[in-house]
Each structure stands twice: as structure tokens, then as C-alpha cells.
Amino acid sequence: MPNKTLDMSGYDCPMPILKTKQALSTMYSKEIIEVICTDQGSKKDFAAFCNQLGHKLISQRDEGNKIIFNIEKN
């Protein structure tokens, strides 16, 4: 169960990453944010983002035209 949900449907890169970074800065370690995107490029963007900053990409799933990420803050 996510602590926070961020709906970035309709936004293209880099906006989903920037808004996720902002949201994570207000969260505590081990809390989970769910990010909903429609930009297919966000799949590689979020993998790189988590890898670079040390957050854990818990899951990534497709639901129709949406991609839903669950990320645990480091």
C-alpha cells in the first residue's frame, strides 16, 4: 500500500521524474510512492532514476495505456 500516489498521466519526460523527486523529498525512508505515467519512455527513466539515487523500484506494471511504478524511498 503506497504512502503517496502521484498521477502523472499525460505528462512527458522529464516532468514525471521531476515531480517524483520533489514528492520523495517530503517522504521518510522506506515509505512508498506510487507513480502513474502514460509516457512509455518513463520505464527506462524510472529504472535509471532509482539506480542513480538509490531508491528501490519495487514494481512496474502496465494497465492499459498506463504504467504504474511503486518506488521505496531509500
Gaussian input, Z-matrix of N, CA and C with variables (Angstrom, degrees):
# hf/3-21g

backbone

0 1
 N
 C     1     B1
 C     2     B2     1     A1
 N     3     B3     2     A2     1     D1
 C     4     B4     3     A3     2     D2
 C     5     B5     4     A4     3     D3
 N     6     B6     5     A5     4     D4
 C     7     B7     6     A6     5     D5
 C     8     B8     7     A7     6     D6
 N     9     B9     8     A8     7     D7
 C    10    B10     9     A9     8     D8
 C    11    B11    10    A10     9     D9
 N    12    B12    11    A11    10    D10
 C    13    B13    12    A12    11    D11
 C    14    B14    13    A13    12    D12
 N    15    B15    14    A14    13    D13
 C    16    B16    15    A15    14    D14
 C    17    B17    16    A16    15    D15
 N    18    B18    17    A17    16    D16
 C    19    B19    18    A18    17    D17
 C    20    B20    19    A19    18    D18
 N    21    B21    20    A20    19    D19
 C    22    B22    21    A21    20    D20
 C    23    B23    22    A22    21    D21
 N    24    B24    23    A23    22    D22
 C    25    B25    24    A24    23    D23
 C    26    B26    25    A25    24    D24
 N    27    B27    26    A26    25    D25
 C    28    B28    27    A27    26    D26
 C    29    B29    28    A28    27    D27
 N    30    B30    29    A29    28    D28
 C    31    B31    30    A30    29    D29
 C    32    B32    31    A31    30    D30
 N    33    B33    32    A32    31    D31
 C    34    B34    33    A33    32    D32
 C    35    B35    34    A34    33    D33
 N    36    B36    35    A35    34    D34
 C    37    B37    36    A36    35    D35
 C    38    B38    37    A37    36    D36
 N    39    B39    38    A38    37    D37
 C    40    B40    39    A39    38    D38
 C    41    B41    40    A40    39    D39
 N    42    B42    41    A41    40    D40
 C    43    B43    42    A42    41    D41
 C    44    B44    43    A43    42    D42
 N    45    B45    44    A44    43    D43
 C    46    B46    45    A45    44    D44
 C    47    B47    46    A46    45    D45
 N    48    B48    47    A47    46    D46
 C    49    B49    48    A48    47    D47
 C    50    B50    49    A49    48    D48
 N    51    B51    50    A50    49    D49
 C    52    B52    51    A51    50    D50
 C    53    B53    52    A52    51    D51
 N    54    B54    53    A53    52    D52
 C    55    B55    54    A54    53    D53
 C    56    B56    55    A55    54    D54
 N    57    B57    56    A56    55    D55
 C    58    B58    57    A57    56    D56
 C    59    B59    58    A58    57    D57
 N    60    B60    59    A59    58    D58
 C    61    B61    60    A60    59    D59
 C    62    B62    61    A61    60    D60
 N    63    B63    62    A62    61    D61
 C    64    B64    63    A63    62    D62
 C    65    B65    64    A64    63    D63
 N    66    B66    65    A65    64    D64
 C    67    B67    66    A66    65    D65
 C    68    B68    67    A67    66    D66
 N    69    B69    68    A68    67    D67
 C    70    B70    69    A69    68    D68
 C    71    B71    70    A70    69    D69
 N    72    B72    71    A71    70    D70
 C    73    B73    72    A72    71    D71
 C    74    B74    73    A73    72    D72
 N    75    B75    74    A74    73    D73
 C    76    B76    75    A75    74    D74
 C    77    B77    76    A76    75    D75
 N    78    B78    77    A77    76    D76
 C    79    B79    78    A78    77    D77
 C    80    B80    79    A79    78    D78
 N    81    B81    80    A80    79    D79
 C    82    B82    81    A81    80    D80
 C    83    B83    82    A82    81    D81
 N    84    B84    83    A83    82    D82
 C    85    B85    84    A84    83    D83
 C    86    B86    85    A85    84    D84
 N    87    B87    86    A86    85    D85
 C    88    B88    87    A87    86    D86
 C    89    B89    88    A88    87    D87
 N    90    B90    89    A89    88    D88
 C    91    B91    90    A90    89    D89
 C    92    B92    91    A91    90    D90
 N    93    B93    92    A92    91    D91
 C    94    B94    93    A93    92    D92
 C    95    B95    94    A94    93    D93
 N    96    B96    95    A95    94    D94
 C    97    B97    96    A96    95    D95
 C    98    B98    97    A97    96    D96
 N    99    B99    98    A98    97    D97
 C   100   B100    99    A99    98    D98
 C   101   B101   100   A100    99    D99
 N   102   B102   101   A101   100   D100
 C   103   B103   102   A102   101   D101
 C   104   B104   103   A103   102   D102
 N   105   B105   104   A104   103   D103
 C   106   B106   105   A105   104   D104
 C   107   B107   106   A106   105   D105
 N   108   B108   107   A107   106   D106
 C   109   B109   108   A108   107   D107
 C   110   B110   109   A109   108   D108
 N   111   B111   110   A110   109   D109
 C   112   B112   111   A111   110   D110
 C   113   B113   112   A112   111   D111
 N   114   B114   113   A113   112   D112
 C   115   B115   114   A114   113   D113
 C   116   B116   115   A115   114   D114
 N   117   B117   116   A116   115   D115
 C   118   B118   117   A117   116   D116
 C   119   B119   118   A118   117   D117
 N   120   B120   119   A119   118   D118
 C   121   B121   120   A120   119   D119
 C   122   B122   121   A121   120   D120
 N   123   B123   122   A122   121   D121
 C   124   B124   123   A123   122   D122
 C   125   B125   124   A124   123   D123
 N   126   B126   125   A125   124   D124
 C   127   B127   126   A126   125   D125
 C   128   B128   127   A127   126   D126
 N   129   B129   128   A128   127   D127
 C   130   B130   129   A129   128   D128
 C   131   B131   130   A130   129   D129
 N   132   B132   131   A131   130   D130
 C   133   B133   132   A132   131   D131
 C   134   B134   133   A133   132   D132
 N   135   B135   134   A134   133   D133
 C   136   B136   135   A135   134   D134
 C   137   B137   136   A136   135   D135
 N   138   B138   137   A137   136   D136
 C   139   B139   138   A138   137   D137
 C   140   B140   139   A139   138   D138
 N   141   B141   140   A140   139   D139
 C   142   B142   141   A141   140   D140
 C   143   B143   142   A142   141   D141
 N   144   B144   143   A143   142   D142
 C   145   B145   144   A144   143   D143
 C   146   B146   145   A145   144   D144
 N   147   B147   146   A146   145   D145
 C   148   B148   147   A147   146   D146
 C   149   B149   148   A148   147   D147
 N   150   B150   149   A149   148   D148
 C   151   B151   150   A150   149   D149
 C   152   B152   151   A151   150   D150
 N   153   B153   152   A152   151   D151
 C   154   B154   153   A153   152   D152
 C   155   B155   154   A154   153   D153
 N   156   B156   155   A155   154   D154
 C   157   B157   156   A156   155   D155
 C   158   B158   157   A157   156   D156
 N   159   B159   158   A158   157   D157
 C   160   B160   159   A159   158   D158
 C   161   B161   160   A160   159   D159
 N   162   B162   161   A161   160   D160
 C   163   B163   162   A162   161   D161
 C   164   B164   163   A163   162   D162
 N   165   B165   164   A164   163   D163
 C   166   B166   165   A165   164   D164
 C   167   B167   166   A166   165   D165
 N   168   B168   167   A167   166   D166
 C   169   B169   168   A168   167   D167
 C   170   B170   169   A169   168   D168
 N   171   B171   170   A170   169   D169
 C   172   B172   171   A171   170   D170
 C   173   B173   172   A172   171   D171
 N   174   B174   173   A173   172   D172
 C   175   B175   174   A174   173   D173
 C   176   B176   175   A175   174   D174
 N   177   B177   176   A176   175   D175
 C   178   B178   177   A177   176   D176
 C   179   B179   178   A178   177   D177
 N   180   B180   179   A179   178   D178
 C   181   B181   180   A180   179   D179
 C   182   B182   181   A181   180   D180
 N   183   B183   182   A182   181   D181
 C   184   B184   183   A183   182   D182
 C   185   B185   184   A184   183   D183
 N   186   B186   185   A185   184   D184
 C   187   B187   186   A186   185   D185
 C   188   B188   187   A187   186   D186
 N   189   B189   188   A188   187   D187
 C   190   B190   189   A189   188   D188
 C   191   B191   190   A190   189   D189
 N   192   B192   191   A191   190   D190
 C   193   B193   192   A192   191   D191
 C   194   B194   193   A193   192   D192
 N   195   B195   194   A194   193   D193
 C   196   B196   195   A195   194   D194
 C   197   B197   196   A196   195   D195
 N   198   B198   197   A197   196   D196
 C   199   B199   198   A198   197   D197
 C   200   B200   199   A199   198   D198
 N   201   B201   200   A200   199   D199
 C   202   B202   201   A201   200   D200
 C   203   B203   202   A202   201   D201
 N   204   B204   203   A203   202   D202
 C   205   B205   204   A204   203   D203
 C   206   B206   205   A205   204   D204
 N   207   B207   206   A206   205   D205
 C   208   B208   207   A207   206   D206
 C   209   B209   208   A208   207   D207
 N   210   B210   209   A209   208   D208
 C   211   B211   210   A210   209   D209
 C   212   B212   211   A211   210   D210
 N   213   B213   212   A212   211   D211
 C   214   B214   213   A213   212   D212
 C   215   B215   214   A214   213   D213
 N   216   B216   215   A215   214   D214
 C   217   B217   216   A216   215   D215
 C   218   B218   217   A217   216   D216
 N   219   B219   218   A218   217   D217
 C   220   B220   219   A219   218   D218
 C   221   B221   220   A220   219   D219

   B1=1.4619
   B2=1.5326
   B3=1.3283
   B4=1.4649
   B5=1.5268
   B6=1.3271
   B7=1.4643
   B8=1.5302
   B9=1.3295
   B10=1.4599
   B11=1.5206
   B12=1.3378
   B13=1.4579
   B14=1.5209
   B15=1.3119
   B16=1.4584
   B17=1.5253
   B18=1.3366
   B19=1.4607
   B20=1.5253
   B21=1.3200
   B22=1.4693
   B23=1.5305
   B24=1.3206
   B25=1.4675
   B26=1.5232
   B27=1.3352
   B28=1.4536
   B29=1.5170
   B30=1.3235
   B31=1.4635
   B32=1.5248
   B33=1.3250
   B34=1.4576
   B35=1.5164
   B36=1.3273
   B37=1.4565
   B38=1.5314
   B39=1.3055
   B40=1.4677
   B41=1.5246
   B42=1.3365
   B43=1.4679
   B44=1.5322
   B45=1.3516
   B46=1.4754
   B47=1.5324
   B48=1.3291
   B49=1.4736
   B50=1.5286
   B51=1.3293
   B52=1.4776
   B53=1.5241
   B54=1.3259
   B55=1.4778
   B56=1.5333
   B57=1.3270
   B58=1.4611
   B59=1.5223
   B60=1.3204
   B61=1.4647
   B62=1.5319
   B63=1.3325
   B64=1.4752
   B65=1.5289
   B66=1.3279
   B67=1.4638
   B68=1.5268
   B69=1.3351
   B70=1.4658
   B71=1.5261
   B72=1.3271
   B73=1.4705
   B74=1.5304
   B75=1.3338
   B76=1.4691
   B77=1.5283
   B78=1.3422
   B79=1.4620
   B80=1.5277
   B81=1.3283
   B82=1.4616
   B83=1.5196
   B84=1.3198
   B85=1.4593
   B86=1.5303
   B87=1.3240
   B88=1.4704
   B89=1.5281
   B90=1.3342
   B91=1.4619
   B92=1.5302
   B93=1.3232
   B94=1.4617
   B95=1.5212
   B96=1.3295
   B97=1.4557
   B98=1.5181
   B99=1.3256
   B100=1.4606
   B101=1.5198
   B102=1.3270
   B103=1.4640
   B104=1.5195
   B105=1.3229
   B106=1.4597
   B107=1.5264
   B108=1.3344
   B109=1.4660
   B110=1.5181
   B111=1.3310
   B112=1.4641
   B113=1.5275
   B114=1.3143
   B115=1.4681
   B116=1.5319
   B117=1.3456
   B118=1.4710
   B119=1.5271
   B120=1.3299
   B121=1.4611
   B122=1.5109
   B123=1.3254
   B124=1.4648
   B125=1.5265
   B126=1.3289
   B127=1.4675
   B128=1.5303
   B129=1.3272
   B130=1.4741
   B131=1.5316
   B132=1.3279
   B133=1.4675
   B134=1.5292
   B135=1.3367
   B136=1.4645
   B137=1.5235
   B138=1.3197
   B139=1.4704
   B140=1.5266
   B141=1.3333
   B142=1.4670
   B143=1.5249
   B144=1.3284
   B145=1.4662
   B146=1.5340
   B147=1.3315
   B148=1.4691
   B149=1.5268
   B150=1.3146
   B151=1.4570
   B152=1.5293
   B153=1.3174
   B154=1.4711
   B155=1.5222
   B156=1.3356
   B157=1.4635
   B158=1.5216
   B159=1.3300
   B160=1.4579
   B161=1.5130
   B162=1.3301
   B163=1.4644
   B164=1.5265
   B165=1.3275
   B166=1.4613
   B167=1.5305
   B168=1.3344
   B169=1.4564
   B170=1.5291
   B171=1.3188
   B172=1.4577
   B173=1.5239
   B174=1.3362
   B175=1.4632
   B176=1.5202
   B177=1.3134
   B178=1.4633
   B179=1.5140
   B180=1.3159
   B181=1.4601
   B182=1.5303
   B183=1.3109
   B184=1.4573
   B185=1.5141
   B186=1.3256
   B187=1.4708
   B188=1.5203
   B189=1.3198
   B190=1.4606
   B191=1.5161
   B192=1.3419
   B193=1.4637
   B194=1.5311
   B195=1.3149
   B196=1.4662
   B197=1.5193
   B198=1.3194
   B199=1.4747
   B200=1.5251
   B201=1.3121
   B202=1.4588
   B203=1.5207
   B204=1.3223
   B205=1.4638
   B206=1.5207
   B207=1.3262
   B208=1.4515
   B209=1.5262
   B210=1.3226
   B211=1.4639
   B212=1.5195
   B213=1.3387
   B214=1.4644
   B215=1.5253
   B216=1.3291
   B217=1.4636
   B218=1.5247
   B219=1.3386
   B220=1.4686
   B221=1.5101
   A1=108.41
   A2=116.91
   A3=119.22
   A4=112.88
   A5=115.24
   A6=120.68
   A7=110.40
   A8=115.61
   A9=121.25
   A10=108.86
   A11=116.99
   A12=122.30
   A13=109.24
   A14=115.25
   A15=121.90
   A16=107.64
   A17=116.59
   A18=120.63
   A19=109.35
   A20=115.45
   A21=121.56
   A22=110.87
   A23=116.67
   A24=121.76
   A25=109.45
   A26=115.24
   A27=120.01
   A28=114.39
   A29=117.74
   A30=121.16
   A31=109.95
   A32=115.24
   A33=120.61
   A34=110.13
   A35=114.74
   A36=122.39
   A37=108.73
   A38=120.02
   A39=127.66
   A40=114.30
   A41=118.37
   A42=120.55
   A43=114.24
   A44=121.22
   A45=118.71
   A46=113.18
   A47=117.11
   A48=120.24
   A49=110.15
   A50=116.78
   A51=120.26
   A52=111.16
   A53=116.73
   A54=120.12
   A55=111.16
   A56=117.17
   A57=120.52
   A58=109.94
   A59=116.69
   A60=121.14
   A61=110.23
   A62=116.40
   A63=121.39
   A64=110.54
   A65=116.19
   A66=120.67
   A67=110.99
   A68=117.37
   A69=120.95
   A70=111.76
   A71=117.05
   A72=119.90
   A73=111.81
   A74=117.54
   A75=121.04
   A76=111.95
   A77=116.32
   A78=120.76
   A79=111.59
   A80=115.16
   A81=121.81
   A82=110.78
   A83=115.43
   A84=121.50
   A85=109.83
   A86=116.57
   A87=125.87
   A88=113.44
   A89=118.03
   A90=119.29
   A91=108.31
   A92=115.76
   A93=121.33
   A94=110.40
   A95=114.23
   A96=120.57
   A97=108.26
   A98=115.02
   A99=121.59
   A100=106.77
   A101=116.76
   A102=121.78
   A103=108.87
   A104=115.40
   A105=121.43
   A106=107.85
   A107=116.42
   A108=122.36
   A109=110.47
   A110=114.93
   A111=120.35
   A112=110.61
   A113=118.01
   A114=122.68
   A115=108.90
   A116=116.59
   A117=120.44
   A118=112.55
   A119=117.15
   A120=121.05
   A121=112.79
   A122=117.00
   A123=120.06
   A124=111.93
   A125=118.39
   A126=120.45
   A127=110.63
   A128=116.41
   A129=118.65
   A130=110.74
   A131=117.29
   A132=120.90
   A133=111.20
   A134=117.09
   A135=119.52
   A136=112.24
   A137=116.99
   A138=119.84
   A139=109.66
   A140=116.98
   A141=121.37
   A142=111.46
   A143=116.31
   A144=122.31
   A145=110.77
   A146=116.34
   A147=120.72
   A148=110.65
   A149=116.37
   A150=121.62
   A151=110.80
   A152=116.60
   A153=121.33
   A154=112.47
   A155=116.79
   A156=120.01
   A157=113.99
   A158=117.23
   A159=120.23
   A160=115.27
   A161=117.61
   A162=120.11
   A163=108.37
   A164=116.18
   A165=120.19
   A166=110.01
   A167=115.22
   A168=120.14
   A169=106.79
   A170=116.34
   A171=122.04
   A172=110.94
   A173=116.06
   A174=118.88
   A175=110.72
   A176=112.97
   A177=121.78
   A178=105.42
   A179=117.06
   A180=119.02
   A181=110.44
   A182=114.07
   A183=121.02
   A184=108.97
   A185=115.98
   A186=122.14
   A187=106.56
   A188=115.78
   A189=119.61
   A190=109.28
   A191=116.44
   A192=120.08
   A193=111.44
   A194=117.19
   A195=120.77
   A196=111.68
   A197=114.61
   A198=121.41
   A199=105.07
   A200=116.44
   A201=120.94
   A202=109.14
   A203=114.60
   A204=122.20
   A205=108.42
   A206=116.55
   A207=122.16
   A208=106.90
   A209=114.56
   A210=121.12
   A211=109.14
   A212=114.97
   A213=120.74
   A214=108.56
   A215=115.37
   A216=119.37
   A217=109.67
   A218=116.00
   A219=119.77
   A220=111.01
   D1=119.65
   D2=-178.82
   D3=-70.55
   D4=149.13
   D5=175.13
   D6=-80.14
   D7=-25.22
   D8=-177.61
   D9=-149.15
   D10=145.53
   D11=175.89
   D12=-122.02
   D13=135.22
   D14=-179.37
   D15=-124.80
   D16=114.15
   D17=-179.67
   D18=-96.28
   D19=107.83
   D20=-179.74
   D21=-109.48
   D22=26.00
   D23=178.00
   D24=-58.50
   D25=133.47
   D26=178.20
   D27=89.68
   D28=-9.83
   D29=179.62
   D30=-98.05
   D31=140.22
   D32=177.31
   D33=-99.72
   D34=163.60
   D35=176.09
   D36=-54.35
   D37=139.21
   D38=9.73
   D39=-98.50
   D40=7.30
   D41=-172.89
   D42=-56.04
   D43=-45.91
   D44=179.09
   D45=-58.50
   D46=-39.53
   D47=179.34
   D48=-67.26
   D49=-45.44
   D50=-178.37
   D51=-61.89
   D52=-44.74
   D53=-179.12
   D54=-69.08
   D55=-34.81
   D56=177.03
   D57=-65.96
   D58=-42.93
   D59=178.77
   D60=-60.26
   D61=-43.36
   D62=177.85
   D63=-61.13
   D64=-47.19
   D65=-178.19
   D66=-63.64
   D67=-42.55
   D68=179.65
   D69=-62.34
   D70=-30.37
   D71=-178.76
   D72=-67.19
   D73=-18.04
   D74=179.44
   D75=-98.37
   D76=0.77
   D77=-175.36
   D78=-105.63
   D79=163.51
   D80=177.99
   D81=-91.96
   D82=157.41
   D83=176.05
   D84=-55.79
   D85=140.66
   D86=179.41
   D87=78.61
   D88=-5.21
   D89=174.99
   D90=-75.67
   D91=156.65
   D92=-175.12
   D93=-117.55
   D94=133.29
   D95=173.62
   D96=-112.31
   D97=137.21
   D98=174.72
   D99=-104.02
   D100=125.79
   D101=-179.60
   D102=-117.87
   D103=126.96
   D104=-179.95
   D105=-107.53
   D106=123.35
   D107=-177.42
   D108=-128.85
   D109=158.57
   D110=172.39
   D111=-117.53
   D112=-10.68
   D113=179.97
   D114=-79.23
   D115=113.69
   D116=-177.79
   D117=-61.18
   D118=-27.01
   D119=177.94
   D120=-66.52
   D121=-16.06
   D122=-177.88
   D123=-67.67
   D124=-19.45
   D125=179.30
   D126=-59.85
   D127=-50.77
   D128=178.98
   D129=-74.23
   D130=-32.25
   D131=-179.62
   D132=-63.04
   D133=-46.21
   D134=-178.36
   D135=-70.53
   D136=-33.88
   D137=176.20
   D138=-62.34
   D139=-45.48
   D140=179.30
   D141=-67.45
   D142=-41.01
   D143=179.47
   D144=-58.44
   D145=-48.93
   D146=-179.29
   D147=-66.07
   D148=-40.84
   D149=179.75
   D150=-61.84
   D151=-44.78
   D152=-178.08
   D153=-68.00
   D154=-41.82
   D155=-173.06
   D156=-97.73
   D157=-3.68
   D158=175.25
   D159=83.59
   D160=10.72
   D161=174.73
   D162=-79.67
   D163=159.40
   D164=-176.86
   D165=-103.96
   D166=119.08
   D167=174.95
   D168=-80.74
   D169=98.69
   D170=-175.11
   D171=-71.96
   D172=-44.85
   D173=-179.03
   D174=-155.12
   D175=158.06
   D176=176.64
   D177=-146.45
   D178=123.32
   D179=-179.62
   D180=-141.11
   D181=150.59
   D182=177.12
   D183=-96.09
   D184=133.85
   D185=173.14
   D186=-132.90
   D187=97.44
   D188=-175.44
   D189=65.52
   D190=-125.34
   D191=179.97
   D192=-91.67
   D193=5.67
   D194=-177.98
   D195=-104.64
   D196=148.87
   D197=173.86
   D198=-116.61
   D199=129.27
   D200=-178.25
   D201=-115.98
   D202=121.69
   D203=-179.26
   D204=-108.66
   D205=141.14
   D206=168.59
   D207=-118.43
   D208=121.72
   D209=-174.31
   D210=-124.47
   D211=130.72
   D212=176.77
   D213=-97.94
   D214=126.05
   D215=179.41
   D216=-67.88
   D217=141.11
   D218=-179.95
   D219=-76.40

